[in-house]
Amino acid sequence: MSKQSFIVRAADLFDLPADVRGGLMHIEMTGNREVYIENHKGILELSENEVRLNMGKGSVKVTGADIGVLAMNADEIRLSGIIGSVSFEV
């Protein structure tokens, strides 16, 4: 059994959300001050007013003021600043 197949079966068994099942993006916001995004594929663009992340099929753009990276690893990123918008680009 492949790793992906195992994850899908376990997610179904434990009634886990779709983002866990299919490796879909997961986004959490804390007010307009922090954004946490899982399952990104890298940073495409980074400035103090905009961050654009590769999501495999499309991208996610976070805009605002004084945006910075608080933490990042291979597939998770936490951004802070004054978040104006989060948009999806296909």
Backbone as ProteinMPNN parsed JSONL, in Angstrom:
{"seq_chain_A": "MSKQSFIVRAADLFDLPADVRGGLMHIEMTGNREVYIENHKGILELSENEVRLNMGKGSVKVTGADIGVLAMNADEIRLSGIIGSVSFEV", "coords_chain_A": {"N_chain_A": [[0.846, -1.176, 0.0], [0.584, 2.2, -0.886], [2.016, 5.248, 0.471], [0.349, 7.517, 0.175], [-2.126, 6.283, -0.31], [-2.513, 4.98, 2.121], [-2.756, 7.224, 3.808], [-5.127, 8.376, 2.828], [-6.97, 6.303, 3.395], [-6.745, 6.171, 6.207], [-7.578, 8.756, 6.877], [-10.245, 8.677, 6.017], [-11.215, 6.669, 7.75], [-10.929, 7.864, 10.282], [-12.453, 10.082, 9.934], [-11.294, 12.539, 9.045], [-10.525, 15.938, 7.989], [-10.759, 17.2, 4.543], [-8.377, 18.458, 3.667], [-6.335, 17.068, 4.896], [-6.607, 14.566, 3.775], [-6.062, 14.849, 0.967], [-3.717, 16.324, 0.629], [-4.275, 18.974, 0.301], [-4.214, 22.601, 0.417], [-4.071, 24.266, 3.552], [-5.321, 26.857, 5.384], [-4.983, 29.161, 7.98], [-6.078, 31.95, 9.814], [-5.224, 34.52, 12.099], [-7.007, 36.887, 13.23], [-6.278, 39.917, 11.568], [-3.575, 39.765, 11.591], [-1.844, 37.507, 11.471], [-1.029, 34.761, 9.302], [-1.258, 31.367, 8.627], [-0.102, 28.846, 6.601], [-0.4, 25.69, 5.179], [1.093, 23.073, 3.219], [2.364, 24.358, 1.034], [4.385, 24.964, -1.893], [6.664, 26.425, -2.071], [8.123, 29.762, -2.12], [7.127, 32.22, -4.356], [7.181, 34.942, -4.719], [8.272, 37.694, -2.775], [7.855, 40.398, -0.709], [7.662, 43.374, 1.359], [5.042, 44.015, 1.232], [3.659, 42.021, -0.049], [3.236, 38.519, -0.457], [3.669, 35.702, -2.396], [2.758, 32.406, -2.879], [3.637, 29.23, -4.177], [1.335, 26.766, -4.948], [1.304, 24.386, -6.209], [-0.939, 23.652, -8.066], [-1.661, 26.458, -9.128], [-1.568, 29.512, -7.145], [-1.205, 31.233, -3.973], [-1.856, 34.436, -2.829], [-0.815, 36.778, -0.501], [-1.519, 39.88, 0.726], [-0.727, 43.118, 2.099], [0.585, 45.079, 4.759], [3.877, 45.555, 5.988], [4.575, 42.802, 5.942], [5.989, 39.807, 7.008], [8.05, 36.849, 7.292], [7.467, 34.659, 9.807], [7.975, 31.989, 10.502], [9.098, 29.065, 8.77], [9.033, 26.005, 6.965], [9.598, 23.069, 4.976], [6.96, 22.676, 3.95], [5.212, 24.377, 5.289], [4.231, 27.649, 6.338], [4.383, 30.641, 8.257], [3.106, 33.784, 8.367], [3.382, 37.244, 9.275], [2.08, 40.522, 10.027], [0.216, 43.317, 8.814], [-2.486, 42.077, 7.568], [-4.086, 42.397, 4.552], [-5.416, 41.061, 2.486], [-6.125, 37.728, 1.316], [-5.699, 35.823, -1.424], [-6.579, 33.595, -4.141], [-4.962, 32.274, -6.928], [-5.388, 30.852, -10.014]], "CA_chain_A": [[0.0, 0.0, 0.0], [1.38, 3.422, -0.966], [1.853, 6.184, 1.583], [-0.836, 8.333, -0.091], [-3.29, 5.421, -0.13], [-2.647, 4.796, 3.558], [-3.25, 8.479, 4.378], [-6.527, 8.51, 2.435], [-7.763, 5.323, 4.156], [-6.757, 6.589, 7.613], [-8.413, 9.957, 6.963], [-11.641, 8.221, 5.937], [-11.522, 5.92, 8.958], [-11.034, 8.77, 11.424], [-13.279, 11.216, 9.52], [-10.458, 13.739, 9.04], [-10.908, 16.882, 6.937], [-10.275, 16.968, 3.176], [-7.004, 18.913, 3.468], [-5.45, 15.997, 5.349], [-6.749, 13.464, 2.825], [-5.52, 15.024, -0.37], [-2.592, 17.235, 0.566], [-4.752, 20.293, -0.087], [-3.732, 23.672, 1.277], [-4.819, 24.558, 4.777], [-4.997, 28.234, 5.749], [-5.57, 29.672, 9.226], [-5.761, 33.354, 10.072], [-5.458, 35.056, 13.427], [-7.385, 38.271, 12.948], [-5.598, 40.363, 10.354], [-2.169, 39.89, 11.98], [-1.04, 36.322, 11.135], [-1.58, 33.752, 8.396], [-0.535, 30.104, 8.64], [-0.471, 28.104, 5.397], [0.221, 24.37, 5.042], [1.162, 22.409, 1.917], [2.849, 25.195, -0.058], [5.488, 24.375, -2.66], [7.742, 27.398, -2.165], [7.806, 31.179, -2.269], [7.301, 32.734, -5.713], [7.43, 36.383, -4.632], [8.319, 38.125, -1.376], [8.166, 41.797, -0.428], [7.021, 43.729, 2.623], [3.611, 44.233, 1.009], [3.037, 40.9, -0.755], [3.893, 37.209, -0.525], [2.952, 34.784, -3.289], [3.223, 31.041, -2.64], [3.294, 28.19, -5.141], [0.504, 25.739, -4.332], [1.24, 23.266, -7.134], [-1.911, 24.07, -9.076], [-1.99, 27.839, -8.808], [-0.814, 30.151, -6.078], [-1.921, 32.018, -2.973], [-1.216, 35.735, -2.65], [-1.141, 37.47, 0.74], [-1.108, 41.276, 0.603], [-0.939, 43.924, 3.28], [1.682, 45.978, 5.111], [4.889, 45.011, 6.909], [4.454, 41.34, 5.974], [7.245, 39.109, 7.192], [7.979, 35.411, 7.559], [7.777, 34.313, 11.198], [8.536, 30.637, 10.514], [8.872, 28.358, 7.511], [9.753, 24.772, 6.698], [9.391, 22.576, 3.61], [5.584, 22.803, 3.447], [4.416, 25.245, 6.152], [4.758, 29.007, 6.508], [3.594, 31.534, 9.118], [3.378, 35.165, 8.009], [2.805, 38.236, 10.176], [1.998, 41.875, 9.513], [-1.186, 43.737, 8.73], [-2.965, 41.318, 6.411], [-5.188, 43.052, 3.864], [-6.188, 40.084, 1.723], [-5.567, 36.443, 0.92], [-6.427, 35.472, -2.65], [-6.156, 32.399, -4.84], [-4.746, 32.469, -8.354], [-5.339, 29.551, -10.707]], "C_chain_A": [[0.895, 1.243, 0.0], [1.095, 4.319, 0.235], [0.587, 7.025, 1.404], [-2.113, 7.529, 0.136], [-3.559, 5.197, 1.352], [-3.237, 6.043, 4.208], [-4.73, 8.658, 4.063], [-7.4, 7.552, 3.245], [-7.856, 5.715, 5.627], [-7.639, 7.815, 7.811], [-9.886, 9.596, 6.906], [-12.072, 7.531, 7.224], [-11.768, 6.848, 10.147], [-11.813, 10.042, 11.112], [-12.504, 12.532, 9.617], [-10.853, 14.648, 7.887], [-10.205, 16.621, 5.604], [-8.833, 17.407, 2.977], [-5.995, 17.869, 3.917], [-5.451, 14.858, 4.327], [-5.965, 13.666, 1.545], [-4.325, 15.936, -0.477], [-3.001, 18.624, 0.11], [-4.202, 21.346, 0.862], [-4.658, 23.835, 2.475], [-4.367, 25.935, 5.204], [-5.729, 28.597, 7.031], [-5.136, 31.118, 9.389], [-6.064, 33.686, 11.522], [-5.719, 36.543, 13.235], [-6.818, 38.698, 11.613], [-4.101, 40.514, 10.609], [-1.284, 38.697, 11.626], [-1.791, 35.413, 10.181], [-0.667, 32.537, 8.462], [-1.028, 29.289, 7.452], [0.322, 26.805, 5.341], [0.16, 23.909, 3.594], [1.517, 23.346, 0.77], [4.042, 24.505, -0.721], [6.622, 25.37, -2.87], [7.239, 28.811, -2.363], [8.101, 31.6, -3.706], [7.696, 34.207, -5.696], [7.373, 36.798, -3.172], [8.711, 39.593, -1.306], [7.47, 42.152, 0.88], [5.526, 43.963, 2.483], [2.905, 43.053, 0.362], [3.902, 39.643, -0.666], [3.038, 36.34, -1.429], [3.586, 33.42, -3.161], [2.75, 30.116, -3.747], [2.496, 27.12, -4.401], [0.402, 24.505, -5.234], [0.336, 23.598, -8.299], [-2.383, 25.468, -8.697], [-1.136, 28.379, -7.683], [-1.761, 30.856, -5.112], [-1.148, 33.307, -2.794], [-1.742, 36.361, -1.362], [-0.628, 38.898, 0.584], [-1.433, 42.015, 1.888], [0.234, 44.855, 3.499], [2.596, 45.301, 6.12], [4.798, 43.497, 7.047], [5.844, 40.726, 6.075], [7.013, 37.643, 7.485], [8.398, 35.175, 9.0], [8.472, 32.963, 11.283], [8.21, 29.975, 9.189], [9.649, 27.055, 7.529], [9.36, 24.309, 5.305], [7.975, 22.763, 3.095], [4.669, 23.672, 4.309], [5.07, 26.612, 6.238], [3.812, 29.799, 7.398], [4.058, 32.952, 8.808], [2.752, 36.089, 9.037], [2.852, 39.6, 9.507], [0.549, 42.316, 9.6], [-1.717, 43.138, 7.427], [-4.184, 42.02, 5.828], [-6.058, 42.065, 3.105], [-5.39, 38.804, 1.521], [-6.374, 36.028, -0.304], [-5.785, 34.271, -3.324], [-6.048, 32.71, -6.317], [-4.581, 31.108, -8.995], [-4.545, 29.68, -11.975]], "O_chain_A": [[1.842, 1.334, 0.781], [0.082, 4.174, 0.919], [-0.164, 7.228, 2.358], [-3.074, 8.038, 0.712], [-4.711, 5.222, 1.786], [-4.119, 5.94, 5.061], [-5.505, 9.05, 4.935], [-8.46, 7.948, 3.73], [-8.923, 5.605, 6.231], [-8.366, 7.906, 8.8], [-10.691, 10.144, 7.66], [-13.167, 7.778, 7.73], [-12.702, 6.641, 10.923], [-11.837, 10.972, 11.917], [-12.986, 13.51, 10.189], [-11.45, 14.19, 6.913], [-9.196, 15.919, 5.543], [-8.117, 16.789, 2.189], [-4.898, 17.799, 3.362], [-4.41, 14.261, 4.054], [-5.278, 12.754, 1.085], [-3.941, 16.299, -1.589], [-2.176, 19.375, -0.412], [-3.775, 21.032, 1.973], [-5.858, 23.573, 2.404], [-3.171, 26.174, 5.372], [-6.933, 28.375, 7.16], [-3.983, 31.469, 9.137], [-7.035, 33.195, 12.098], [-4.796, 37.345, 13.096], [-6.865, 37.946, 10.64], [-3.429, 41.292, 9.933], [-0.072, 38.866, 11.491], [-3.016, 35.302, 10.236], [0.553, 32.663, 8.363], [-2.229, 29.063, 7.306], [1.549, 26.807, 5.441], [-0.724, 24.315, 2.84], [1.034, 23.164, -0.348], [4.625, 23.576, -0.164], [7.454, 25.178, -3.757], [6.083, 29.033, -2.724], [9.197, 31.363, -4.214], [8.452, 34.665, -6.553], [6.53, 36.315, -2.417], [9.775, 39.983, -1.787], [6.764, 41.32, 1.45], [4.816, 44.094, 3.481], [1.681, 43.067, 0.23], [5.126, 39.699, -0.784], [1.823, 36.253, -1.248], [4.799, 33.274, -3.311], [1.609, 30.203, -4.2], [2.924, 26.627, -3.357], [-0.486, 23.673, -5.047], [0.815, 23.804, -9.415], [-3.397, 25.624, -8.017], [-0.12, 27.793, -7.311], [-2.945, 31.046, -5.393], [0.072, 33.288, -2.627], [-2.951, 36.464, -1.155], [0.56, 39.108, 0.34], [-2.295, 41.601, 2.663], [0.815, 45.366, 2.541], [2.14, 44.566, 6.996], [4.93, 42.966, 8.149], [6.753, 41.08, 5.324], [5.918, 37.24, 7.878], [9.536, 35.452, 9.377], [9.434, 32.797, 12.033], [7.193, 30.271, 8.562], [10.769, 26.991, 8.035], [8.832, 25.102, 4.526], [7.796, 22.991, 1.898], [3.461, 23.697, 4.079], [6.295, 26.733, 6.214], [2.593, 29.652, 7.31], [5.234, 33.285, 8.96], [1.712, 35.767, 9.612], [3.581, 39.801, 8.536], [-0.242, 41.759, 10.362], [-1.432, 43.631, 6.336], [-5.188, 42.215, 6.513], [-7.282, 42.199, 3.074], [-4.159, 38.799, 1.55], [-7.596, 35.895, -0.229], [-4.61, 33.969, -3.111], [-6.937, 33.337, -6.893], [-3.744, 30.308, -8.578], [-4.384, 28.702, -12.704]]}, "name": "protein", "num_of_chains": 1, "seq": "MSKQSFIVRAADLFDLPADVRGGLMHIEMTGNREVYIENHKGILELSENEVRLNMGKGSVKVTGADIGVLAMNADEIRLSGIIGSVSFEV"}
